Amino acid sequence: MLTNETLDIGDFDASAFSKNSNANLVGGCRTAVIGNLPFERSVAEQMADKVGGQVKASDVRVWYPGGRVSDKQLVKHNNGSVIIIKG
């Protein structure tokens, strides 16, 4: 998905993932940040319920300098971190 659309984790079926699959959500901005309401979990936490492996996420707005970049480079510009959540 290369648009500004919202990713609704509820649309994913857990049975579509192998029990040890991993998800990398770092390229999506602030995927490790909790929602605005107290009961809202982060996109990464919700995805961890669907996959059995680990979920990588970002805690800041990511920055794309162009070309191929690593997860660390995406979050470095805004002093962020790559967060890993176990599924």
GUTORMAR-398473 format. One line per 5 residues: number of its first residue (from 1); their letters; for each residue z, x, y of N, C-alpha, C. Coordinates in steps of 0.02 Angstrom, whole numbers. Last residue first. Layout:
<nodes>
NUM> A> Z X Y Z X Y Z X Y ~ ...
</nodes>
This chain:
<nodes>
87> GKIII> 932 247 -566 917 179 -588 961 156 -644 ~ 1005 339 -433 993 332 -505 983 259 -523 ~ 930 396 -288 973 344 -317 955 338 -390 ~ 919 516 -166 903 500 -235 954 452 -262 ~ 846 542 -8 903 514 -45 879 497 -115
82> VSGNN> 804 664 100 778 628 42 838 606 1 ~ 845 649 274 856 674 207 818 632 156 ~ 802 700 444 823 655 391 832 690 324 ~ 754 745 569 818 768 542 846 722 488 ~ 624 712 595 676 669 622 745 683 593
77> HKVLQ> 554 812 525 541 802 597 596 761 631 ~ 589 794 387 615 850 427 609 838 502 ~ 526 698 311 589 680 343 616 733 391 ~ 409 761 266 405 695 296 468 676 335 ~ 454 878 205 418 883 269 414 815 304
72> KDSVR> 509 825 87 553 859 136 519 864 204 ~ 393 782 22 443 733 44 488 763 97 ~ 252 877 85 304 862 37 351 808 65 ~ 80 838 124 147 862 142 196 842 88 ~ -88 855 164 -39 846 110 27 876 131
67> GGPYW> -133 787 328 -142 828 268 -89 813 215 ~ -11 751 453 -80 756 430 -86 802 370 ~ 119 728 482 84 777 524 10 782 507 ~ 212 589 483 154 615 449 116 663 495 ~ 379 555 467 329 581 513 273 613 473
62> VRVDS> 490 415 439 454 475 418 399 492 467 ~ 645 370 497 573 355 504 536 419 487 ~ 768 403 367 742 404 436 670 379 437 ~ 799 415 237 850 384 279 830 385 353 ~ 698 380 92 710 415 155 762 378 197
57> AKVQG> 706 405 -89 696 365 -28 712 407 33 ~ 677 396 -261 682 439 -203 666 397 -142 ~ 758 341 -403 718 318 -345 731 368 -289 ~ 749 371 -581 777 380 -514 729 356 -460 ~ 741 260 -713 749 330 -694 783 336 -626
52> GVKDA> 717 127 -730 772 157 -767 787 228 -747 ~ 690 3 -603 668 61 -641 729 92 -676 ~ 759 -104 -542 697 -117 -579 676 -59 -624 ~ 864 -56 -471 878 -108 -521 818 -120 -566 ~ 800 25 -381 837 57 -435 856 7 -489
47> MQEAV> 756 -66 -287 707 -38 -334 742 -5 -393 ~ 875 -87 -216 843 -142 -251 794 -117 -304 ~ 892 41 -163 943 13 -208 914 -45 -248 ~ 776 48 -82 786 95 -137 837 69 -187 ~ 801 -49 14 743 -57 -30 751 -12 -92
42> SREFP> 979 -85 22 918 -49 42 862 -62 -8 ~ 1048 -252 30 1045 -185 2 980 -151 25 ~ 1141 -362 124 1074 -336 112 1077 -264 88 ~ 1265 -404 162 1248 -411 92 1179 -384 75 ~ 1271 -386 302 1316 -349 258 1296 -351 184
37> LNGIV> 1107 -366 376 1163 -408 356 1206 -371 305 ~ 1010 -269 388 1049 -287 447 1110 -329 430 ~ 1008 -156 244 982 -207 289 1030 -223 346 ~ 1022 24 226 1039 -45 209 1013 -93 262 ~ 899 146 193 945 117 242 958 44 224
32> ATRCG> 801 202 119 868 209 93 921 178 139 ~ 684 186 189 691 148 127 760 154 96 ~ 633 233 315 701 206 309 713 165 245 ~ 460 216 284 514 231 331 579 196 313 ~ 388 280 139 403 220 177 463 234 222
27> GVLNA> 390 399 72 337 388 121 346 325 162 ~ 491 383 -25 503 424 35 452 410 89 ~ 490 320 -145 481 278 -86 489 316 -21 ~ 451 340 -304 457 381 -244 439 337 -184 ~ 528 307 -457 492 280 -400 504 325 -340
22> NSNKS> 516 328 -636 541 348 -570 499 316 -516 ~ 566 265 -798 517 276 -745 552 294 -679 ~ 629 239 -918 646 301 -883 597 316 -826 ~ 578 120 -968 650 125 -957 671 188 -921 ~ 432 72 -873 464 100 -932 537 113 -917
17> FASAD> 400 -84 -792 418 -13 -787 447 11 -853 ~ 387 -217 -810 325 -179 -797 337 -104 -795 ~ 510 -274 -815 477 -259 -880 412 -221 -871 ~ 540 -303 -683 570 -244 -714 536 -225 -780 ~ 418 -347 -570 449 -367 -633 475 -304 -668
12> FDGID> 420 -373 -395 411 -328 -451 449 -354 -512 ~ 459 -458 -295 393 -469 -325 379 -425 -385 ~ 576 -407 -245 580 -465 -289 514 -482 -323 ~ 537 -316 -151 554 -291 -218 559 -348 -268 ~ 416 -323 -41 467 -367 -68 480 -347 -140
7> LTENT> 372 -232 94 374 -227 22 431 -271 -3 ~ 272 -283 230 338 -276 201 334 -276 126 ~ 134 -188 297 163 -247 265 232 -232 238 ~ 59 -94 359 127 -104 384 159 -166 355 ~ -23 -5 224 -22 -48 283 49 -54 308
2> LM> -53 45 98 -59 88 157 -63 47 221 ~ 0 43 -58 0 0 0 0 45 62
</nodes>
